[in-house]
Amino acid sequence: MARLILTPEHQIQRLNSILNKVAPLQQRSAESLTTAPPKSWNVLEVLAHLSIALKTYDAKIEKALDEVKDATTGSWSFKARVWPRFVIEGQRPKDKKRPFKIKTLKRFEPILPSEDFSKATVDLVFKEFLTSYGNLKSVITESRTKQMRHPTFSSAIGPIVKFYLPEAFEFLICHAERHMLQIDEILASQD
Amino acid sequence: MVSSKATLLKSFFKDISFSEEQEETFLSAWQEYSFKQNELITEAGSLEKKFYVVVDGVQAIYLLNQRGEKVVLGFSYAGSPSGIFDSFIHQKPADTFLEALKPSTLLGISRSDYLGFFENNPDFDKWAHHFFRDILFGRLFREVELLTLSAEERYIAFMQRCPEALKVIPQKYLASYLNMKPETFSRLRASVLY
């Protein structure tokens, strides 16, 4: 497997792409946002899932950020370690496709009212997504001039995978990029 | 606006004649912005909201290649324009980053004020003609250098003409701008006189 060098700028640029893609979806009809192909989530459920996934990392990221010191050499560049890189690459879309489907753990499944997708629910899901991923971008921006030396922390699936901050950022972004493709597939099924 | 800032702006827009009222409106449209060293002024994927003139500091404009590495397209420094101009004009997400390599102070105006100047004073069209002509010639000159000169020749040509402020920024930015590896830049810096 080739080396994987992570940089905050690359992550910020991709997060901006994700935010730019999701924000206009708010203009779509409630029907479009809540209609799913067979055995799939709808757009709202995908966004709710992404917010849940990110929330499981909030405290860990915050704790790690408290432990890192200022750098004197500009923004960081981080070589992902072998096992985290394997996990990251499992999420990363290949050639604008999801390489394989991954079964979602129960605790990451979005729980939305099954029939009553009111405007308030729609607005709340978008607000949570845009706020949480906007915060992730702020955290990455804040980390740019820090030394990425801190105790590793467990991933959301447990201590079998442990991350440094850049690896956790990359995992979360690849995970979101994967689900952006799922949103494309859901919307394409409606055309 | 402090007079030194007014002097900087009037020097930058030197071809433009203002009535007293126009000058007051023009100068009042500019706001001062400060950025820390290494702060991102504009991110790729975001909209550029300002057209800047640099008061102090050095900034790099760069994009990321497919491997996520920075490719430096240019620098701005005291007295020069700055910002991601295509994003500013077309209001589409920027493809490039603008980063303060040194603590920086910039004067910026909004897009509506910038475009308003052109509507209200035909001298701005003359200014724009000279401004964009100089930028075009500068980019063409750089393209010729990149395509025809050796690494050593590019290094010498750049170091002979670049402002002193640029000589103290991290070498990796200068190396990228000159399309060479940081190691090559370092070797040339140690061995070549210019």
Chai-1 contact restraints between the chains, C-beta under 6 A:
chainA,res_idxA,chainB,res_idxB,connection_type,confidence,min_distance_angstrom,max_distance_angstrom,comment,restraint_id
A,T7,B,G68,contact,1.0,0.0,6.0,A-B,restraint_1
A,E9,B,F97,contact,1.0,0.0,6.0,A-B,restraint_2
A,H10,B,L64,contact,1.0,0.0,6.0,A-B,restraint_3
A,H10,B,G68,contact,1.0,0.0,6.0,A-B,restraint_4
A,I12,B,E43,contact,1.0,0.0,6.0,A-B,restraint_5
A,Q13,B,A44,contact,1.0,0.0,6.0,A-B,restraint_6
A,Q13,B,G45,contact,1.0,0.0,6.0,A-B,restraint_7
A,N16,B,E43,contact,1.0,0.0,6.0,A-B,restraint_8
A,N16,B,G45,contact,1.0,0.0,6.0,A-B,restraint_9
A,N16,B,S46,contact,1.0,0.0,6.0,A-B,restraint_10
A,S17,B,G45,contact,1.0,0.0,6.0,A-B,restraint_11
A,N20,B,P93,contact,1.0,0.0,6.0,A-B,restraint_12
A,G74,B,N38,contact,1.0,0.0,6.0,A-B,restraint_13
A,T145,B,N38,contact,1.0,0.0,6.0,A-B,restraint_14
